[in-house]
Amino acid sequence: MKIVVCVKYVPDASGERGFADDRTTDREEVDGLLSELDEYAVEQALRIAEAAGDSEVIALTMGPDDAEDAVRRALQMGADRGVHVSDDDLHGTDVMGTSKVLAKAIEHIGYDLVLCGMSSTDGGMGVLPALLAERLGVPQVTLLSEVAVADGVVTGRRDGDAATEELSASLPAVVSVTDQSGEARYPSFKSIMAAKKKPVEELDLDDLGLDGDEFGLDGAWTAVDDVTARPPRQAGKVVTDEGEGGVQLADFLASQKFV
C-alpha cells in the first residue's frame, strides 16, 4: 500500500509571527517547523503502514526551500521518502491553489491513501483534505480520532460535541486525523541519522504540467486586504492590600464588567 501524508512547514507558534510587506506570512523573521497537527497524520500513516506490511509512506510538502525541513522531520519519524514541490510562482498561493498543486503531485506519486492533519497551525482553514478529495475524485473521511485500514477499506471514528460517528470508505481515499488520534513518536538518534540518506524528490510546476499564472498572489481566490499589529501589552494595576484589597479587586472587576 502506498500512503501519501501531506505535511506543512509553518512558522513556530511560540515566536513573534507577523506579515511581510506583501501581506503574506513572514517566514524570514521566525523559525519554521513541521506543523504540530501534521505530526499526528505522519504517526497514523506509519501505524497503518506497520499494520499492513509491505507499505510505503511518502511525505509530501509544498513551499519554499526551507519547507524541506518539514519533510525531513517526517522522514526522521519513519517515512520512507519525501516529495517537495517548490517554485517561485507559488509564493502567496492560497488553499485553492495549494489543493490543485498537491493533488497533481499526489497523482504524480501514485497513492492508495492520503493522510492529512486536521488543519495547519498558521492558516487554520481545515479545508484542504476535502479539496484534495474533490480534485482527486475519491471519498473523504475527515476529522478522525481513530483510523484503521483493512481489506481495501479505511474505517474510523469521528467525535462530535453531541455524537460519535463510525465512518468508512473504500480506497483510494483522503483521510484527516485530529490531535486525539494518538501521540506522535519522537525520532530516535538512529532514525535521525537514517533520515539523512532517504531520498527527497524535488518538483516544480513544469514537472506537474501546471501553469504558474494560476498560482501565487495574482491567482489566489482569497487575499489579505489589511493587517493591524497587536497593541503592546500594558502594565497591570497593582492593588496594595491594606485591609481593603478585596473591595478594590471587586470594584475593579465590576468597572471592567467582568462581574
C-alpha positions as CSV (number, residue, x, y, z in Angstrom):
1,M,0.0,0.0,0.0
2,K,1.2,3.5,-0.9
3,I,0.4,6.2,1.7
4,V,1.0,9.9,1.0
5,V,0.9,12.1,4.0
6,C,0.7,15.9,3.5
7,V,2.9,17.9,5.7
8,K,3.4,21.7,6.0
9,Y,6.2,23.9,7.1
10,V,4.9,26.6,9.3
11,P,6.2,29.5,11.5
12,D,6.9,28.4,15.1
13,A,3.8,29.4,17.1
14,S,6.0,30.3,20.1
15,G,7.7,33.0,18.0
16,E,6.6,36.5,17.1
17,R,4.6,35.8,13.9
18,G,3.7,38.5,11.5
19,F,3.2,39.6,7.9
20,A,5.6,40.6,5.2
21,D,5.2,43.7,3.1
22,D,3.0,41.9,0.5
23,R,0.8,40.7,3.4
24,T,1.8,37.1,3.2
25,T,3.1,35.2,6.2
26,D,6.5,36.5,7.2
27,R,8.8,33.4,7.2
28,E,12.1,35.3,7.4
29,E,11.8,36.6,11.0
30,V,10.7,33.5,12.7
31,D,11.9,29.9,12.8
32,G,9.8,27.3,11.0
33,L,9.0,23.6,11.7
34,L,6.6,20.8,10.8
35,S,3.1,21.8,11.7
36,E,2.3,20.0,15.0
37,L,-1.1,18.9,13.8
38,D,0.6,17.2,10.8
39,E,2.7,15.1,13.1
40,Y,-0.5,13.2,14.0
41,A,-1.1,12.5,10.4
42,V,2.5,11.2,10.0
43,E,2.1,9.0,13.1
44,Q,-1.2,7.4,11.8
45,A,0.4,6.8,8.4
46,L,3.2,5.0,10.0
47,R,0.9,2.9,12.2
48,I,-1.2,1.9,9.2
49,A,1.9,1.0,7.2
50,E,3.3,-1.1,10.1
51,A,0.0,-2.9,10.5
52,A,-0.5,-3.6,6.8
53,G,3.1,-4.5,6.0
54,D,4.7,-4.1,2.5
55,S,3.7,-0.4,2.6
56,E,5.4,2.8,1.7
57,V,4.9,6.2,3.4
58,I,5.7,9.3,1.3
59,A,5.8,12.7,3.0
60,L,4.6,15.5,0.6
61,T,5.0,19.2,1.1
62,M,4.7,22.4,-1.0
63,G,6.6,25.5,-0.1
64,P,9.9,27.4,-0.3
65,D,13.3,25.8,0.1
66,D,13.1,25.7,3.9
67,A,9.9,23.6,3.6
68,E,12.1,20.6,3.0
69,D,12.7,20.6,6.8
70,A,9.1,19.5,7.3
71,V,9.7,16.5,5.0
72,R,12.9,15.7,6.8
73,R,11.1,15.7,10.1
74,A,8.6,13.2,8.7
75,L,11.5,11.1,7.4
76,Q,13.1,11.1,10.9
77,M,9.8,9.8,12.3
78,G,9.9,6.9,9.9
79,A,8.5,7.9,6.5
80,D,10.3,6.2,3.6
81,R,10.8,9.1,1.2
82,G,9.8,12.6,0.6
83,V,8.5,14.9,-2.2
84,H,9.0,18.7,-2.1
85,V,7.1,20.9,-4.6
86,S,8.9,24.3,-4.8
87,D,8.5,27.0,-7.4
88,D,8.9,30.8,-7.2
89,D,5.5,31.2,-8.8
90,L,3.9,29.6,-5.8
91,H,4.6,32.4,-3.4
92,G,1.3,33.7,-2.0
93,T,-0.8,30.8,-3.2
94,D,-3.9,30.2,-1.2
95,V,-5.6,27.0,-0.2
96,M,-7.4,26.6,-3.5
97,G,-4.2,26.7,-5.5
98,T,-2.4,24.6,-2.9
99,S,-5.0,21.9,-3.2
100,K,-4.6,21.8,-7.0
101,V,-0.8,21.6,-6.8
102,L,-0.8,18.9,-4.1
103,A,-3.5,16.9,-6.0
104,K,-1.3,16.9,-9.1
105,A,1.7,15.9,-7.0
106,I,-0.3,13.0,-5.4
107,E,-1.3,11.8,-8.8
108,H,2.4,12.0,-9.9
109,I,3.4,9.9,-6.9
110,G,0.6,7.4,-7.1
111,Y,-1.4,6.5,-3.9
112,D,-3.8,4.2,-2.1
113,L,-4.4,6.5,0.8
114,V,-3.8,10.2,1.5
115,L,-3.5,11.4,5.1
116,C,-3.6,15.0,6.4
117,G,-3.7,16.8,9.7
118,M,-7.0,18.4,10.8
119,S,-5.7,21.9,10.0
120,S,-2.5,23.9,9.7
121,T,-1.3,25.9,12.6
122,D,-0.7,29.0,10.5
123,G,-3.7,29.3,8.2
124,G,-6.1,27.2,10.3
125,M,-8.6,26.7,7.5
126,G,-9.0,23.0,7.8
127,V,-10.5,22.5,4.3
128,L,-7.5,21.1,2.4
129,P,-8.4,17.4,2.8
130,A,-11.9,18.0,1.4
131,L,-10.5,20.0,-1.5
132,L,-8.0,17.2,-2.2
133,A,-10.7,14.5,-2.2
134,E,-12.8,16.6,-4.7
135,R,-9.9,17.2,-7.0
136,L,-8.8,13.5,-6.9
137,G,-12.3,12.3,-7.3
138,V,-12.1,10.0,-4.2
139,P,-14.0,9.7,-0.9
140,Q,-13.1,11.8,2.1
141,V,-13.2,10.6,5.7
142,T,-12.2,13.6,7.9
143,L,-11.6,14.6,11.5
144,L,-11.0,11.0,12.7
145,S,-9.8,10.3,16.2
146,E,-9.3,6.7,15.3
147,V,-8.3,5.2,11.9
148,A,-7.6,1.8,10.5
149,V,-7.3,0.1,7.1
150,A,-8.2,-3.4,6.2
151,D,-9.3,-5.3,3.1
152,G,-9.2,-2.1,1.0
153,V,-11.4,-0.1,3.3
154,V,-10.5,2.7,5.7
155,T,-12.6,3.0,8.8
156,G,-12.5,5.5,11.7
157,R,-14.3,7.3,14.5
158,R,-15.3,11.0,14.4
159,D,-16.1,12.5,17.8
160,G,-18.5,15.4,17.8
161,D,-20.0,17.6,20.5
162,A,-23.2,15.6,20.6
163,A,-22.4,12.3,19.0
164,T,-19.8,9.9,17.8
165,E,-19.8,8.6,14.2
166,E,-18.3,5.4,12.8
167,L,-17.2,6.1,9.2
168,S,-15.8,4.1,6.3
169,A,-14.7,4.5,2.7
170,S,-13.2,2.3,0.0
171,L,-9.7,3.0,-1.0
172,P,-8.3,5.2,-2.6
173,A,-9.4,7.9,-0.1
174,V,-8.4,11.0,1.6
175,V,-8.4,11.0,5.5
176,S,-7.7,13.7,8.0
177,V,-7.0,12.9,11.7
178,T,-7.3,15.1,14.8
179,D,-4.9,15.7,17.7
180,Q,-6.8,13.0,19.6
181,S,-5.7,10.2,17.2
182,G,-2.5,9.3,19.1
183,E,0.7,10.9,20.2
184,A,3.3,11.3,17.5
185,R,6.5,9.3,18.1
186,Y,9.7,11.2,18.9
187,P,12.6,10.3,16.5
188,S,15.5,8.3,17.9
189,F,19.1,9.3,17.1
190,K,19.3,6.2,14.9
191,S,16.2,7.3,12.9
192,I,17.5,10.9,12.6
193,M,20.8,9.7,11.1
194,A,19.0,7.2,8.8
195,A,16.7,10.0,7.5
196,K,19.7,11.8,6.0
197,K,20.0,9.0,3.4
198,K,16.4,8.9,2.5
199,P,15.5,10.5,-0.9
200,V,13.6,13.7,-1.3
201,E,12.3,14.3,-4.9
202,E,12.1,18.0,-5.9
203,L,9.3,19.0,-8.2
204,D,8.3,22.3,-9.8
205,L,5.1,23.4,-11.6
206,D,6.6,22.4,-15.0
207,D,7.1,18.8,-13.7
208,L,3.4,18.7,-12.7
209,G,2.2,20.2,-16.0
210,L,0.8,23.4,-14.3
211,D,0.8,27.0,-15.4
212,G,2.4,29.4,-13.0
213,D,-0.1,32.1,-13.8
214,E,-2.8,30.2,-12.0
215,F,-1.0,30.5,-8.7
216,G,0.7,33.0,-6.4
217,L,-0.9,36.2,-5.2
218,D,-2.4,37.0,-8.6
219,G,-4.0,33.6,-8.9
220,A,-5.3,33.4,-5.3
221,W,-9.1,33.2,-4.6
222,T,-8.6,35.0,-1.3
223,A,-6.5,37.9,-0.2
224,V,-5.4,39.8,3.0
225,D,-6.5,43.4,2.4
226,D,-5.1,44.9,5.6
227,V,-3.4,43.9,8.8
228,T,-3.1,45.7,12.2
229,A,-0.3,44.9,14.6
230,R,-1.4,43.6,18.0
231,P,-1.2,46.5,20.5
232,P,1.7,46.3,23.1
233,R,0.8,44.8,26.4
234,Q,0.0,47.4,29.0
235,A,1.1,47.4,32.6
236,G,-1.4,45.9,35.0
237,K,-2.9,47.7,38.0
238,V,-1.2,46.9,41.3
239,V,-3.6,46.6,44.3
240,T,-1.9,47.3,47.6
241,D,-3.8,45.3,50.3
242,E,-4.2,47.4,53.5
243,G,-7.3,45.6,54.5
244,E,-9.4,46.8,51.6
245,G,-7.7,44.7,48.8
246,G,-10.8,42.5,48.3
247,V,-13.0,45.5,47.9
248,Q,-10.7,47.2,45.4
249,L,-10.4,44.0,43.4
250,A,-14.2,43.6,43.3
251,D,-14.6,47.3,42.3
252,F,-12.0,46.8,39.5
253,L,-13.7,43.7,38.2
254,A,-17.1,45.4,38.3
255,S,-15.8,48.5,36.5
256,Q,-14.5,46.3,33.7
257,K,-17.8,44.4,33.6
258,F,-16.1,41.1,34.4
259,V,-18.6,40.5,37.2
